[in-house]
Amino acid sequence: MTGPDEQAKGAPPRASDALGAALGDAARRMGLDPAQERSAGHVVWGAMGGWRGVLESVLPSLAFVVLFTLRPAALGLALGVSVGLAAVFTVVRLVQKSPPSAALGGLVAAAAAAALALWTGRGEDNFVPGFFTNAIYGSALLVSALVGWSLIGLAAGFLMGEGTAWRADRRKRRVFFWLAIAWSALFFARLGVQLPLYFAGDVTALGTLKLVMGLPLFAPLVAVTWLAVRALYRPSDEPTHARAAR
């Protein structure tokens, strides 16, 4: 298997190596490095971005749902407040010179969703971009698991410094397969619950369930993933002959 050592000798990087490195870097920036000695709660809180991350994820959608529920005819107001909150979070990050990527992503998504809803005049269309995001993530994770190249495994392999060597370990392949399936199931579950509400035009229920199926489900799955990867790479899990050779 190609890994970091082979790349260091001048071998051209494969697509899996580049993808794994990118996923690993993204996970590390979120604070999801299994090599660090941190509690699961600390890791989950860091992955959510702390209080700021929670507010950035929740407030724009919550404001839209509340305002639209109170005044269904004032679609522009609800959308304007939602996008305005996302813009405020982005400006605060820029002023404080903190990484603005999370807030910028939320702002772009909120603006695109608002533009679509204003164009169609349907409040439920504010959630359409999220459907595509869930479908893409869910499909990518599912396909990666089925073809034996779990995206979770690619990220973890590069975080732990073994590249794609985990694919030669049956136990790791099995764990990474099920972790990818679990994440894929989360994204498809969101679609399965929310799409019927979208077609029914129930904006209040749709927005509420989007919030309920967001961070409250994301957080425990992050914890499970982090703990599972930590368990896979514990020193006590190394083969006996490998420890004896040291």
Secondary structure as the mmCIF struct_conf table of DSSP 4:
data_model
#
loop_
_struct_conf.conf_type_id
_struct_conf.id
_struct_conf.beg_label_comp_id
_struct_conf.beg_label_asym_id
_struct_conf.beg_label_seq_id
_struct_conf.end_label_comp_id
_struct_conf.end_label_asym_id
_struct_conf.end_label_seq_id
HELX_RH_AL_P HELX_RH_AL_P1 PRO A 4 ALA A 8
TURN_TY1_P TURN_TY1_P1 LYS A 9 GLY A 10
HELX_LH_PP_P HELX_LH_PP_P1 ALA A 11 ARG A 14
HELX_RH_AL_P HELX_RH_AL_P2 ALA A 15 ARG A 29
TURN_TY1_P TURN_TY1_P2 MET A 30 GLY A 31
TURN_TY1_P TURN_TY1_P3 PRO A 34 ALA A 35
BEND BEND1 GLN A 36 GLN A 36
HELX_RH_AL_P HELX_RH_AL_P3 ALA A 40 ALA A 47
TURN_TY1_P TURN_TY1_P4 MET A 48 GLY A 49
HELX_RH_AL_P HELX_RH_AL_P4 GLY A 50 LEU A 70
TURN_TY1_P TURN_TY1_P5 PRO A 72 ALA A 73
HELX_RH_AL_P HELX_RH_AL_P5 LEU A 75 VAL A 95
TURN_TY1_P TURN_TY1_P6 GLN A 96 LYS A 97
HELX_RH_AL_P HELX_RH_AL_P6 SER A 101 THR A 120
TURN_TY1_P TURN_TY1_P7 GLY A 121 GLY A 121
HELX_RH_3T_P HELX_RH_3T_P1 GLY A 123 PHE A 127
HELX_RH_AL_P HELX_RH_AL_P7 VAL A 128 LEU A 146
TURN_TY1_P TURN_TY1_P8 VAL A 147 GLY A 148
HELX_RH_AL_P HELX_RH_AL_P8 LEU A 151 LEU A 159
TURN_TY1_P TURN_TY1_P9 MET A 160 GLY A 161
TURN_TY1_P TURN_TY1_P10 GLY A 163 THR A 164
HELX_RH_3T_P HELX_RH_3T_P2 ALA A 165 ALA A 168
HELX_RH_AL_P HELX_RH_AL_P9 ARG A 170 ALA A 200
TURN_TY1_P TURN_TY1_P11 GLY A 201 GLY A 201
HELX_RH_AL_P HELX_RH_AL_P10 VAL A 203 VAL A 212
TURN_TY1_P TURN_TY1_P12 MET A 213 MET A 213
BEND BEND2 GLY A 214 GLY A 214
HELX_RH_AL_P HELX_RH_AL_P11 LEU A 215 LEU A 232
TURN_TY1_P TURN_TY1_P13 TYR A 233 TYR A 233
HELX_RH_3T_P HELX_RH_3T_P3 PRO A 235 ASP A 237
BEND BEND3 GLU A 238 GLU A 238
HELX_RH_AL_P HELX_RH_AL_P12 THR A 240 ALA A 244
TURN_TY1_P TURN_TY1_P14 ALA A 245 ALA A 245
#
